[in-house]
Amino acid sequence: MTDASETRRTATRGRILVAPDSFKGTLTASAIVAALAGPLREAGYEVDGLPLGDGGEGTAEALLATAGGRRLEADAHDPLGRPLRSWYALVGTGEAMVEAAAASGLSLIAESERDPERASTRGTGELIADASRRASTVLIGVGGSATTDGGRGALEAIAAAGGLGAARLVCLCDVRTPWELAAREFAPQKGADRAAVARLSARLQSYATQLPRDPTGVPLTGAAGGLAGGLWATHGAELADGARYIAERVGLDDRIRDAVAVVTGEGRLDATTLEGKTVSEVARRATAARVPLHAVVGQDASTEAERRALALASVREASTAEELTRAATALARELAEAAR
């Protein structure tokens, strides 16, 4: 509950929008908002906390935080075929939200187990099939997978479950990569060496000819190692830019316009940030609204040119709750000095 003195201070300082993505595998977006909000409020600002996502881990959290709903547990299999108690979300709008990372995620296997030639999206297909029994629209966040199977495992699991009925699929993609570049662009981080990348690329090329329509050359179809493309080709899934989709669903533009500054963040700020990640989407909208944008990230691997392209007023590194709190304290001090 806000006391009278705090109300007077926030009325003077203004509102700050804190709108980060999760730091994958370490901190949820809500936890980041909470850690940053305290020092900003103590400095006299009103804080508008808004967890965001781009199709990767934490996207369901962003929708649940805005629209409400609940998580449901479901049986599935991990990327290596081991039984897994996983989950998906039923959103307050009557949709289901499946994160591929919840069953086919890289975070579910040890680094020594990474093998994109073996890893399967079967578990994601099991979740999609289950969710399709409960909702007419199933949103699929396709970021963070350990797989490069073109969605073959998911498609086989959906078929084994009897199909999707009349459910509509929407893939929320965190990259714009087309099908044929999926292995080259992302398989190395999933454990593939050069020879494996070549084999995976050939496998995807062959698989494309077996699908009801060819995903080759279509933007976004390479997301999650081709999972997006397989669902698009076989089940007519809509392919959407994940960061943009979530931003529009949560009313990001209006909340930016009401702020004197915006704070965003992600686990690693680098060249890929500009390819459709949450920070770049927030940056585009903050720039259009002429509201200063600050970033707090787990790791800053960006160049000066990339930071300039994002129009970032400042960048700070913080990878723990304590470091986030210190970063917010320093940011509050910077904002106060700039306002003098």
Buried (B, 14 or more C-beta within 10 A) or exposed (E): EEEEEBEEBBEEBBBBBBBBBBBBEEBBBBBBBBBBBBBBBEBBBBBBBBBBBBBBBBBBBBBBBBBEBEBBEBEBBBBBEEEBEBBBBBBEBEBBBBBBBBBBBBEBBEEEBBBBBBBBBBBBBBBBBBBBEBBEBBBBBBBBBBBBBBBBBBBBBBEEBEEBEEBBBBBBBBBBBBBBBBBBBBBBEBBBEEEBBBBBBEBBBEBBEEBEEBBBEBBBBBBBBBBBBBBBBBBEBBBBBBBBBBBBBBEBBEBBBBBBBBBBBBBBBBEBBBBBBBBBBBBBBBBEBEBBBBBBBBBBEBEEEBBEBBEBBBBBBBBEBEBBBBBBBBBBEBBEEEEE
